[in-house]
Amino acid sequence: MRRIGEGRPLHIFICVNERAGAHCGHRNELRTLKRWVIENGLLSKIQITGTTCLGYCGENRVCWVYPENMFYEFRSLKEVKEFIKKSL
C-alpha cells in the first residue's frame, strides 16, 4: 500500500443512479455542480463525486457528506450550493 494524496476538507457523494420509478439520476446536476465548484475557486476545498445507489431513495437529491458521515436530502441544486457555502 502507498499513500497517493490527501482528501479535501469536504467530500459530497451525489446519487446519479438511474432506476425506473425512482427519483434518482441527477447526472446533469452533478456536472453543473462540479462546474460551479471550479468556477468559484473551491476545487481545493471540496470534492464532488457521482455514485450509484446510496440506499436512501427520496423525492429529491440524496447526498452523503464526508467526513461528517451524514446523509442529506436536498430539494434543489441551489440548496446543495448553499450547504456547501455554509460548510466551508
Secondary structure as UniProt FT lines:
FT   STRAND          10..15
FT   TURN            20..21
FT   HELIX           27..39
FT   TURN            40..41
FT   TURN            43..45
FT   STRAND          46..51
FT   STRAND          61..66
FT   TURN            67..69
FT   STRAND          70..74
FT   HELIX           77..87
//
